[in-house]
Structure formats: structure tokens, C-alpha cells
Amino acid sequence: NAGVTQTPKFQVLKTGQSMTLQCAQDMNHEYMSWYRQDPGMGLRLIHYSVGAGITDQGEVPNGYNVSRSTTEDFPLRLLSAAPSQTSVYFCASSFRPYYEQYFGPGTRLTVT
Amino acid sequence: QKEVEQDPGPLSVPEGAIVSLNCTYSNSAFQYFMWYRQYSRKGPELLMYTYSSGNKEDGRFTAQVDKSSKYISLFIRDSQPSDSATYLCAMSARALGAQKLVFGQGTRLTINP
């Protein structure tokens, strides 16, 4: 099993550009989430999904969209990138949604 | 005030020392208490979890939860250089919904040979 995979590993965007961060898991997990990690802030939940076709907002959803058309994939879209979205983004999946998250390797995003 | 507070460190100790990492929280609804370990430039991985109060031991690691004080701890015995990482506490509750984990800021730990 590859576990949770994320692409790209690194990305530099200009302000106003849009892009999609890809996330896929091969563990048949129903639950998936996107987090951002900033210095001194820990991990903050952006959006999450409890199954294909079902998504909801987390703590910091503004500026991001998600969709979940399959169990395996959970892409995160940045609509119009801003410097405040410079961060490391982690995708996670789970079959025990209250405590056990499997994290991907992360995407380091810089917005200039 | 953050729901979960964790001293960010950094914390540096000699090999073999006992390490104590701590978090405090404000939401009494939290039921699941977790410790994740994150190596540099990697994703976090679950180290231990505890449901409700009490202690849990796994090898050199012991997790403690004191719900009356809203305080959790992770102890590492006989610390090794391979334990050098950032340790994140996290908490959740069924009442808050699935996938709603709240993380502390993380403590960066270095074990010196």
C-alpha cells in the first residue's frame, strides 16, 4: 500500500493564481481531511469529508474548495492564491475518525 | 485563548534522559487524547492515544490524561536520538463530530547523543 500520497511536493504561486493540490489514498478509508501547518499554529483543519460526495468546512475554510467524487481522491483547490496561504498542507485519511489519522508527506506552498 | 495549549520548546536533553511533554486544554467535552510524532519534513504519525482519563504505556512511552485538571502528558523513558522530532498533542470528541481533531502547536524535541 502506498498509503496517502500528495502531489506536488513543492509549489510556488503568484498572488491571484489558482491551483489544485492532489491527495489520494489506497486504504479504502471513508474519512479524509485537509490541514495546514504554520509555525506556532499547529495543524488546523481546512475541510474534511466523511464519505464520497460529502464534504464540510473545518476551522479555516476560506479561500479553499474541496470535492469528493471517489473514496480514493480528495483534491483541495485554491481559488485565488494569497500570501496568507503560504503554508505546508497535509492530507489525512482515517477509518477511526476520532483519533487515528494517516497523514501524507505534505505539500509546501509559497505564494509570492 | 487556544483550545489546546502546548509549549513549543524547543526542548533539548541528553540521551537516556526522561522527557516530559505536556498539553493543557479548555474544552471539557474532549474524550480522545492523542500524541502524534512528526519528523522533519514528514507528515505526523500517531504515537499513542487514550480514551478518557488514565494512563497508557507502550514500550518507552507513557501517556497520561488528567481530565479534572484538563492536562495531558507524554513521558519518554531512556530517550534515544531517534526520538528527536516534533510531538503534537491532539484531542477530539464525538460530540464535536468525526475528523474534528484539535491540535496543539507541537513541541520540538532534540535528544543529544
Interface residues (C-beta under 8 A of the other chain):
Chain A: V4 Y31 S33 G40 M41 G42 L43 R44 L45 Y48 S49 V50 G58 F90 A92 S94 P97 Y98 Y99 E100 Q101 Y102 F103 G104 P105 G106
Chain B: V4 Q6 P8 Q31 Y32 M34 Y36 R41 K42 G43 P44 E45 L46 Y49 Y51 L88 A90 S92 A93 R94 A98 Q99 K100 L101 F103 G104 Q105 G106
